[in-house]
Amino acid sequence: MTHRRTLRRFAALAVAYSTSTFGNFLNLIALNLYTYHLTGSAVQTGILMALKLTAGFLAGPVAGVLTTRYSRRLVMVVSDLAQAVAMLALVLTPASFHLPLLYGVAAVLGAGNTLFLVALRSSVPEMVGADHRARANGYLVTGKAIGMVAGFASAGAVIGWLGFGSAFGLNAASFVVSALVVAWLPLRFRSAGVADPASRQPGHPLRFARVLYGVAPVLVAMLALRGLDAFGSASHNVAFPVYAGVVSPGNAAWFLSQFWVCWGVGSLAASRLTPRWLGRSSTSVAERAFAVAVCVMSAGFVAAFLGLPLPLLAVAAVVAGLADGCTEIVYTSRLQATRDDLRGAVFGLSATTETFGFAAGMLASSVMLEALPVPPVVAGFHGLAVLGAVAFLVLRRARRDSAGGQPAPVHDTATR
């Protein structure tokens, strides 16, 4: 009964997370369009996105330190409120101030999102218990999928009917809702085993820099593969608007909405199926499934650019969403198996790796799309992720053969 009550409370947190995700993806479109509206420059719009990604990248190590030394609940609430204030600044200040203000807003959003996610993911095992973390991660994937699809789908209507100010106001409200829920819910955000968070390791930035060498080798390989996956995924994010304009020149937005709705269906299916399977699987099986799912996801996204008829395109999108959701749940659950005092640093490192991979992929794919057709560019970038996944499987098999042991079930792998 206690676990059911805890999971219900966590489900409320997942709803709040979905609400802020909706605001984030609505704002992703609104902020870029507004920057282009003010400047008329694609370069300035690109600089804004680069600044946001850079802030998120730099916030990764900081998030590891803050979530180790201080209250994770406080980190999440302050991150939400800082982002809400940033968005309200665009609503309440005169338009003449908005151009320089946009860059500060982008930096706050990039850093705030990283801080919030690192604190949230680090806290999940303490909130619901180690045995239920896969199910809780499924709730978060569900919330993310619903928020993302709703944000993308409603952006055109909100901006077109209500204007940029209303879109920014909705985003600010979504952050306030999230902050209030996080502050109010009676959930435990940190292990009760250590009373003084400031004494936890690795609290010092130099110790954080050595986290990569202190965690398990397979975990390090998973971090690297996740970064390579982000590098490959950046290509389809850059290429989709270009491709949609070619295959559906009269209604590119409708094409994109169809794809992401089908992707969301697959992601929702993963959030229901993966936790059930993961709870019965060993660490070895889960780690292999992570690499295989990266390959399947890449294949689904590459197929979306092959000019498929609509029914097959929908299948490719569902497959990509299903594999995407599976990778996120398995990967997050595996990282959450680390000790509580190391978990914030590991997730901070993960955030830095993913952000760097995504930013590098966006830059490289943008340059290549200027000279090459969309399908080979997307296939090449996702091909690198597939090669990385194959290398992970080969190296993991070699290490397992040399060790000669059988890993424990995934829910019993916390490093003590």
N, C-alpha and C positions, 0 to 999 in steps of 0.2 A: 504493500500500500504506500509505503514511504517513497519507493522508487517511482511509482506511478504519479504521485503528487509532485515529485521533483521534475519528472519529465514533462508534466503539464506546465509547470513554471518555466521550464526551458523552452517549451513550445511557444509560450508568450514572448520570450526573448527572441525566438526565431521570427515571430511575426513582426516585432519591432525592427529587427535586422532587415527583414524583407521591405519594410516601409522605407528605411533609410536607403536601401539598395535601389528601390524605385526612384527616389529623389536623385540619387547619384547618376543613374543612367538617363533620366530625364535631363539632368543638368549637363551630362556629357555632351549631348547634342546642343542644348540651349547655349552653353558657354562658348562652344566653338563657333556656332552660328552668330552669336552676339559679337564675338571678337571680329569675325569677318565683316559683320555689319558696320562696326565702328571703324575698322581700318581698311577694308577692301583688299586686304593682303593675305594670301595663303601662307606666306612666310611667317607673318605675325601670328597667325593661327597655329602654325606648327611650333613656333617658339613657345607659345602658351602651353601646348600639350607637353613639349619637352621639359618645360619648367615643372609642371605637375609631376611628371615621372621622376625627374631628378630629385624633387623634394621627397617623394616616396622612397626612392633608393637610399637617400641619406638618412631617412628616418628609421630604416631597418635596424642598424646597430643601436641607435638611441632607444628604440622600442624595446630591444632586448634588455638594456640596462634598466629602463624605467619599470618594466613589468617584473623585473627581478627584485628591485629595491623597494618599490612602492606598491600601493594598493592597485590591483588590476581594475577593480570597479572604478576607482577614481580616474585612472588613465582613460578608460572608455568614456566616462561621463564628460571629462574635460575635452577629449577629442571631439565628441559630438557637438558640444556647446561652442567650441572654437570654430567648427565648420558652419554651424548655424549663424554665428555672428558674422562670419565672412560673407555668407550669402545675403544676410540682412543688410550689410553695408551697401551691396549693389542695389537693393530695393529702396533704401532710405536716403542715399546721397544723390546729388544732382548728376545728370548724365555727363557733364563736363569733367567729372572726377573719375569716371569709370575706366578709361583706358589705362592709366597707371595703376588703378586699383585692381584691375583684372589679374595682374601678375602676382600681386600679394595674395589674392583669393586662390589662385591656382596653387601656389606654394602651400597654403594652409590646407586646402583640400587634399593634396597629395600626401603631405605628412600626416594629417589627421586620419585619413583612411588607413594608412599603414599602422599607425599606433593602435587604432581601434581593433583592427583585425588580429594583430599580434596578441593583444591582451585577451581578446575573445577566444581565439583558438588555444591559447595557453591555458585558459581557465576551464575548458570543457570537462576534462577528467575530474576536476574537483567539484564542478557543478553537479554532474550526474553520476559520477563513479566510473572507474576505469572500464568496467564490463559493459557500460551503456554508451560509451563515447562514440562508437560507430553509428548507433541510432541517432544520437544527438547531432553528429555531423551530417547525417541524412536530412534532419530538420533544417540545418543551415543551408544545405544545397538546395532544398525545396524553396526556402525563402529567397535565396539568391536568384534562382531561376524565375520565380514568379515576379520578383521585383525588377529583374532585368528586362523580361519580356514586356511587362506593363510599362516600364519607363520608356523603352524604345517605341512601343506601339502608340503611346499617348503623346509623345513629344511633339509631333506635327500638329495635332489638334490643340494642345495646350498653348503652344507658341503662336499658332495661327489665329486662334480665337481669343486668347486672353493676353498674349504678349509675353515678352521676355521677363518682365517684372513678376508676373504671376508664377512663371516657371521657377524663378529664383526663390520666390516666397514659399512655394510648395516644397522645394528642396530644404529650405531652412526649417520649415515645420516638421519635415520628416526626421531631421536631426534632433529636434527638440523632443519629439515623441520617443525616439530611441533612447535619448539621455534619461528621460523620466522613467522609462521602463527599467533600464539598467539600474538606476538609483533605487527604485522601489522594490524590485523582486528580491525575496529572501533566499538568494542562492549563495553558495560559498564559492569564492573566486580563487582561493589559495588553500593549499594543504595546511591542515592544522598541526602538522608534525613539527614545524619550525616556527617559533614565536616571533623572531626578529627578521623581517624581510631584508633589512639592510645588511645582514650578515651573510646572506645567501651568495652562492657562487654560481656563475661568474659575474660579480657585480662591477668590477673594474673594467674599463674599456679594453685594456690589454688582455685581460682574461677572455673577454668576449671574442677578441681577434683569434684566440686559440681554440674556440669552440669547434671549428672545422676539424681540428686534429684530435679533439678530445672525445667526439662522439664515435659511434660504431662505423666501420668502413662502409658497410652497405648503406647506412643512413646517409653518409656523405655522398655516395653514388646516386642515391635517390634525389638529394638536393640538386646535384649537377644535372640529372636528367630532367628535373622539373624546370630548371632554368633553360635548358635546351628546348623543352616543350613550349615554354613561353616565347622563345625566339621564333620557333616555327609558327606558333599561333598568331604572332603579330602580323605575319604576311596575309592571312585571310582577313584580318580586321582592316588592314590597309586596302586590300584588293576588292573587298565586297562592294563598296560604293562605286568603284570604277567598273567592275563587272556588271553590276546592276544597271548602270547607265547604258551599257552596250546591249544587253539582252532584253532589257525592258525600258527603252528610252522614254516612253511616255509616263511610266509609273514605277520608277526605281524604288521609291519608298515602299510600295506595296510588295514588291519582290523581296526586299529585305525583311519586311514584317512577316511574310509567309515563312521564310527560312527560319527566323529566330523563334517564331511560335512553335514550329515543329521541333527545333532544337530544345526548346523548353519542355516539350512533351517527353522527349528522351531523357532529359535531365531529371524530371520529376519521377520517371520510371526508375532511374538509377537510385534516387533517394529512397525508394521503397524496397528495391530488391537487394542492393549492395549490403546494407547493414545486416540483413538476415543471413546472407551468405558469409559475410566477414566474421560474424560471431562464431561460426563453426569451423573457420579455416585457421591453419597454422600461419605463422609469420612468413615462412618460406613461400607458401601458396599466395599470400597477399602481396608479397613483394614482386613475384612473377606476374601476378594479375595486373599490378600497376604498370609494368612495362608493356604487357600485351595491350592493355587498354589505351596506352599512348599511341601504339601502332594503329589500332582500330579507329581512334579519334582522328588521327591524321588522314587515314584513308577516307573517312567520311567527309572531311572538309575538302580534300582534294577532289573527290567525286562531285562536289557541289559546283565546281568550276568547269565541268566537262560538257556543258550544254545538255544536260539530261532533261527529258520531259518532266512536267510538274510532279506526277506521282513518284517517280524515281528520285527526284530532287527532295521530296518530302521524306522518303525513306533514308536518304543519305543524311539529312539533317537530324532525323530522329536517332540514327546510329551514332552520329557525332555527339549529340547531346547525352546519349546513354553512356558512351565511353568517357566523355568529359566529366560527367557526374561521378562515375566510378573512380576515375583517377583521383579526383579531389577528395572523396571520402576515404579511400585507401591510404593516400599519401598523408592526409591530415591525421588520421587515426594512428598511423605508424609514427609520426613525429611526436604525437601526444603520449607515446609509450616511454619517452625519456623522463627522467626525474623532474619533479616539479621545480626544483631550484635551477635546472638547466633549460627548462622548456621554453621560457621566454626568450632566452638568447638564441636557441635553435630556430624558433619561429621568426625572430628578427633577422637571422641569417637567411632564412628561406625567403622572406619578403624582399630582402636586398637582391638575392639571386634571381628571383622571378622578375622583379622590376627591371633589373639590368638586362636580362634576356629579352624582355618585351620591348624595352626602349631600343636596344641594339637591332632587334628584328624589324621594328617599325622604320628605323632610319635606313637600314640596308635594303629592305623590300621597297621602300618608296623610291630609292635611287634606281633599283633594277626595273621597276615598273615603268619608268620613263623610257626604257629602251627595249623591253621585252614584253611579250604577251602575258596576260594574267595567268593562264593555267600552268605553264612551265615554272613561273616564279613561285607560285604557291606549292606546286609539287616539289620543287627543289628545297624549299625551306622546311616543309613537313618531312621530306626525305631525310634531312639531317636529324630530325627528332626520332624517326624510325631507326636510323643507324645507331643513334645513342641508346635507344631501347634495346636493340639487339646486342650492343656492346655490354650493356648492363646485365642482360641475361647470361651472356657468356662468362663475364667476370664473376658474377654471383655463383654460377655453377662451378667454376674453377675453385672459388674460395670454399664452397660447401664440400667439394670433393676432398680438398686438403684438410678441412676440419673434421670431416667424417662424423658429424653429429646431426641429430634431428632437432630443428627448432621447436620451441614451445608454441602453443596457440597464440594468436595475435593479441588476445586480451590479457595475456599473462606475461608480456614482454617488457614491462616497465623496468628501466635500469635503476636498480636500488643502490 
